[in-house]
Amino acid sequence: MDLNLAHPGLADPEYYVPGLPADWVTERYGIPADEVAKLGSAENPFGPSPKAMDAVRDAIARMHMYAPWTAEPLREALAAKYGYQPEDFVCGSGETEVIALIIRAFAEPGGKVLMTRPCFPMYHLFAEAEDRRPVYIDTPDMTVDVDAYVDAIEPDTRIVFVTNPHSPSGTWLSEADVRRIVEAAPHALVALDEAYVHYSDTPGYIHLAREYDNLIVLRTFSKAFGLAGLRLGFGVANPDIARPLLAVKPTWNVGRLQIEAGVAALADDEHVDRTVAAILEGKAHVTKRFAELDRFRLVPGTMSNFMLIEILDPDTDSTRVFDGLLERGVIVKDGSVSFRGLEKRYLRSDINLPHRMDHLVDALADLP
């Protein structure tokens, strides 16, 4: 029996396409998992924060106890780390949950949610799932045009997503450019997504949340802290923004292990610094190696732990290259599958340790 009980936004749903796991390549091609270059999920090459691991081990015996429903110990640690008050923060099961809460709380059904194309897919996937309306600013050269952003903000725009570094290109907006966008939308909520900000080797713009009442800054523990599998993220904003998000979030959306790991990870600057230094080294290494290739080029300007690869060879496309790399033990993302607006001419690859970058470049060179 075909019961169509879902609302129209879910009549033909689209799903997020994550990076493939290494064991998929092992099962398909017989390549040992430790020889697979897993470059499709932007994970930390050194694993989780050691301090977070210790905190989780210590907290396991308390798993039977409910955590504070607002994740208060983590909010207090975040406030101390970044110079805010605990009530300025909302925590989620990954930053992606906070994105979903923002769309639910600050745009009514049919409300306009502004974003670039391409962008992090969860913006438009969540908007469509909640029967909101994505509005796109196309970025054909893979850089963000601030004038186009400002021009696209309309009186009935409800939410404006700004990603810095941008996904999937990794390009960077100056503080002045971010301020221009926020100031052009006093009637809307601007969500500044800084998921990859550590790899910019800057402090980012988290301080702007105390200056603007219409801004929320989003961050994640998945990348530099290495807690992707634990699922933890947060937003910081004026309490008038944070309170509605607390009202719509699942009550115990962040568990005790997540809270304790997050508090410990915030104090693990050594792990973050080591990770960032390694990614910067990997970026310098792969940039030099790509000079050897004539069928592919790196889109310049990435300040993240990923990069866009443009396919210059007209006789192939992103899906054929993606499949060829899998056969050679390299996992990336096929832009035509993972990002609206990239079509068949781009791949997104993580920036990782130099030997993983060599594996990628050597595999690209080996493609027929």
C-alpha positions in Angstrom: 0.0 0.0 0.0 1.4 3.4 -1.1 0.5 5.9 1.6 1.7 9.4 0.7 1.6 10.8 4.3 4.7 13.0 4.2 4.5 16.7 3.4 5.2 17.8 -0.2 8.9 18.6 0.5 9.4 14.9 1.2 7.5 13.5 -1.8 10.8 12.6 -3.6 13.5 13.2 -1.1 17.2 13.6 -1.9 19.8 12.2 0.5 23.3 13.3 1.5 26.1 11.4 -0.2 28.9 10.8 2.3 32.4 9.8 1.4 32.9 6.0 0.9 34.5 4.0 3.7 37.9 2.4 3.2 36.4 -1.1 3.7 34.1 -0.6 0.7 37.2 -0.3 -1.5 38.8 -3.3 0.2 35.7 -5.5 -0.4 35.4 -4.3 -4.0 39.0 -4.2 -5.2 40.9 -6.2 -2.6 43.1 -3.3 -1.6 44.1 -3.5 2.2 42.3 -0.8 4.2 45.6 0.7 5.4 46.7 1.2 1.8 43.5 3.1 0.9 43.8 6.9 0.7 40.5 7.9 2.2 40.1 11.5 0.9 36.4 11.9 0.7 35.3 12.8 4.3 37.7 15.5 5.6 38.6 13.4 8.6 41.5 14.1 11.0 44.5 12.1 9.9 45.7 11.7 13.5 42.4 10.5 14.9 40.5 11.9 17.9 41.9 14.2 20.5 43.8 12.1 23.1 42.3 14.2 25.9 38.8 13.5 24.5 39.5 9.8 24.4 40.5 9.8 28.0 37.4 11.7 28.9 35.1 9.3 27.1 36.8 6.3 28.9 36.2 8.0 32.2 32.6 8.8 31.4 31.6 5.3 30.2 30.6 4.2 33.7 28.1 7.1 33.8 26.3 6.3 30.6 23.2 5.2 32.5 22.7 8.8 33.6 21.0 11.5 31.6 23.2 14.4 30.6 22.1 18.0 31.2 19.6 18.7 28.5 21.3 21.9 27.4 24.8 20.4 27.5 25.6 23.0 30.2 29.1 21.8 31.1 30.1 22.1 27.4 28.4 25.5 27.1 30.4 26.7 30.1 33.6 25.4 28.6 32.8 27.0 25.2 32.0 30.3 26.9 35.4 30.3 28.8 37.2 29.3 25.6 35.7 32.0 23.3 34.8 34.8 25.7 31.0 34.5 25.8 28.3 33.5 28.3 27.0 29.9 28.4 23.5 31.1 27.4 25.0 32.3 24.1 25.6 28.7 22.9 23.4 25.9 21.5 25.0 22.4 21.1 24.0 19.8 18.7 24.6 16.2 17.6 27.1 17.5 15.0 27.0 21.0 13.5 24.6 19.5 11.0 21.9 19.2 13.6 22.3 22.9 14.5 21.8 23.7 10.8 18.6 21.8 10.8 17.4 23.6 14.0 18.1 27.0 12.4 16.1 26.2 9.4 13.2 24.9 11.5 13.3 27.8 13.9 14.0 30.8 11.7 12.2 30.1 8.4 8.5 29.4 8.0 7.2 26.8 5.4 8.0 28.4 2.1 10.5 30.8 3.6 13.5 31.7 1.6 16.9 30.3 2.6 19.8 31.8 0.7 23.0 29.9 -0.1 25.6 29.5 -2.8 25.6 26.9 -5.5 27.6 24.7 -5.0 27.4 24.6 -1.2 27.4 22.2 1.7 24.4 20.0 0.7 22.8 19.9 4.1 21.7 23.5 3.7 19.3 22.8 0.8 18.5 19.2 1.9 17.3 20.3 5.3 15.5 23.3 3.7 13.6 21.1 1.3 12.9 18.5 3.9 11.3 21.2 6.1 9.4 22.6 3.1 11.4 25.8 3.0 12.7 27.4 -0.2 16.4 27.3 -1.1 17.5 30.3 -3.1 20.9 30.0 -4.9 23.8 32.3 -5.7 25.7 30.6 -8.5 29.5 30.6 -8.2 30.7 29.3 -11.6 34.4 30.3 -10.9 34.1 28.6 -7.4 34.7 31.9 -5.5 32.1 33.7 -3.5 30.9 37.0 -5.1 30.0 39.2 -2.2 28.2 41.8 -4.4 26.0 39.0 -5.7 25.4 37.8 -2.1 24.3 41.3 -1.1 22.1 41.8 -4.2 20.4 38.4 -3.6 19.2 39.3 -0.1 15.6 40.3 -0.4 13.1 41.7 2.2 11.5 38.2 2.6 14.8 36.4 2.9 14.7 34.5 6.2 18.2 32.8 6.5 21.5 33.5 4.8 24.1 30.8 4.9 27.7 31.9 4.6 30.4 29.2 4.6 34.0 30.2 5.5 36.1 28.5 4.3 33.7 27.9 1.5 32.6 24.4 0.7 33.5 22.8 -1.7 36.2 25.2 -2.9 37.9 26.1 0.4 38.1 29.8 -0.7 38.1 32.5 2.0 36.1 35.6 2.7 37.7 38.6 4.5 36.1 39.9 7.7 35.0 43.0 5.8 33.2 40.8 3.3 31.4 38.8 6.0 30.4 42.1 7.7 29.0 43.4 4.5 26.7 40.3 4.1 25.6 40.4 7.8 24.8 44.2 7.6 22.9 43.7 4.3 20.5 41.3 6.1 19.3 43.0 9.3 15.9 41.3 8.9 17.3 37.8 8.5 19.4 35.4 10.4 22.9 35.0 8.9 24.5 31.6 9.7 28.3 31.8 9.4 29.5 28.2 9.0 33.1 27.9 10.2 33.3 24.1 10.3 36.8 24.1 8.7 38.1 27.4 10.1 41.0 25.8 12.0 42.7 24.9 8.7 42.6 28.6 7.6 45.3 29.1 10.2 43.4 32.1 11.5 41.1 32.6 14.6 38.1 33.0 12.3 35.3 35.4 13.0 33.6 33.9 16.0 34.0 37.3 17.7 31.4 38.8 15.3 28.6 37.0 17.1 28.8 39.4 20.0 28.6 42.4 17.6 25.5 41.4 15.5 22.1 40.4 16.8 21.3 38.7 13.5 24.4 36.4 13.3 25.1 32.9 14.5 28.5 31.3 14.1 28.7 27.6 13.7 31.5 25.2 14.5 32.1 21.5 14.7 34.2 19.1 16.7 34.4 16.7 13.7 37.4 18.1 11.9 40.4 19.5 13.8 39.3 17.9 17.1 38.8 14.5 15.4 35.4 13.7 16.9 33.4 13.1 13.6 32.1 9.7 14.8 31.0 11.1 18.1 28.8 13.8 16.6 29.2 17.2 18.3 28.9 20.8 17.1 27.6 24.2 18.3 26.4 27.6 17.4 27.1 30.9 19.3 24.8 33.9 19.0 22.8 36.5 21.0 20.7 34.7 23.6 17.6 35.8 21.6 18.8 33.6 18.8 19.9 30.7 21.0 16.7 30.4 23.0 14.4 29.4 20.1 17.0 26.8 19.0 16.8 25.3 22.5 13.0 25.1 22.1 13.1 23.2 18.9 16.0 20.8 19.6 15.4 17.3 20.8 15.6 17.5 24.6 18.6 15.2 25.1 20.3 15.6 21.7 23.8 15.7 23.1 24.8 12.8 25.3 27.1 12.5 28.3 30.0 11.1 26.3 29.7 13.9 23.7 29.7 16.6 26.4 32.7 15.2 28.3 34.7 14.6 25.1 33.9 18.2 23.9 35.0 19.8 27.1 38.3 17.8 27.0 38.9 18.5 23.3 38.6 22.2 23.8 41.6 22.0 26.1 43.7 19.9 23.6 45.4 22.7 21.7 48.4 20.4 21.1 46.3 18.0 19.0 44.7 20.8 17.0 48.0 22.5 16.4 49.6 19.3 15.2 46.7 18.6 12.9 46.7 22.0 11.4 50.5 22.0 10.8 50.2 18.6 9.1 47.4 19.8 6.8 49.3 22.9 5.8 52.3 20.7 5.0 50.2 18.4 3.0 48.7 21.4 1.1 52.1 22.7 0.2 53.2 19.3 -0.9 50.2 18.5 -3.1 50.3 21.9 -4.7 53.8 21.2 -6.0 52.9 17.7 -7.1 49.9 19.0 -9.2 52.3 21.0 -11.3 53.3 17.6 -12.8 49.7 17.0 -14.2 48.4 18.4 -17.4 44.9 16.9 -17.3 43.9 18.2 -13.9 44.4 21.4 -11.9 43.7 22.6 -8.4 41.2 25.4 -8.0 43.4 28.0 -6.2 42.8 29.6 -2.9 41.8 26.8 -0.6 42.1 27.6 3.1 40.6 24.3 4.2 41.6 20.7 4.5 40.0 19.9 1.2 40.5 21.1 -2.4 38.6 21.2 -5.7 40.2 19.4 -8.6 39.1 20.6 -12.0 39.2 18.1 -14.9 40.8 19.7 -17.9 40.7 16.7 -20.2 37.5 16.9 -22.3 37.5 13.2 -23.0 36.7 12.2 -19.4 34.4 13.4 -16.6 34.2 13.3 -12.8 32.4 10.0 -12.5 34.9 8.2 -14.7 37.8 9.7 -12.8 36.2 8.9 -9.5 35.7 5.3 -10.5 39.3 5.1 -11.8 40.7 6.4 -8.5 38.7 3.9 -6.5 40.3 1.1 -8.5 43.7 2.6 -7.5 42.8 2.8 -3.8 41.9 6.5 -3.6 38.5 7.8 -2.3 37.5 11.3 -3.3 34.1 12.9 -3.9 32.5 13.0 -7.4 31.3 16.6 -7.6 28.4 15.7 -9.9 27.0 13.4 -7.2 27.9 15.3 -4.1 27.3 19.0 -4.9 24.6 20.7 -7.0 26.3 23.1 -9.5 29.6 21.2 -10.0 28.3 19.0 -12.8 30.9 16.6 -14.3 34.0 18.7 -14.2 35.2 18.6 -10.6 36.2 16.3 -7.8 36.7 17.3 -4.2 39.6 15.7 -2.3 40.8 16.0 1.2 44.2 17.5 1.9 46.0 15.0 4.0 49.5 13.8 4.9 52.1 14.0 2.1 52.1 10.3 1.4 48.4 10.3 0.9 48.7 13.2 -1.4 51.4 11.3 -3.4 48.9 8.4 -3.7 46.3 10.8 -5.1 48.6 12.5 -7.7 50.2 9.2 -8.8 46.7 7.6 -9.3 45.6 10.6 -11.3 48.7 10.4 -13.5 48.1 6.7 -14.0 44.5 7.1 -15.3 44.1 6.2 -19.0 
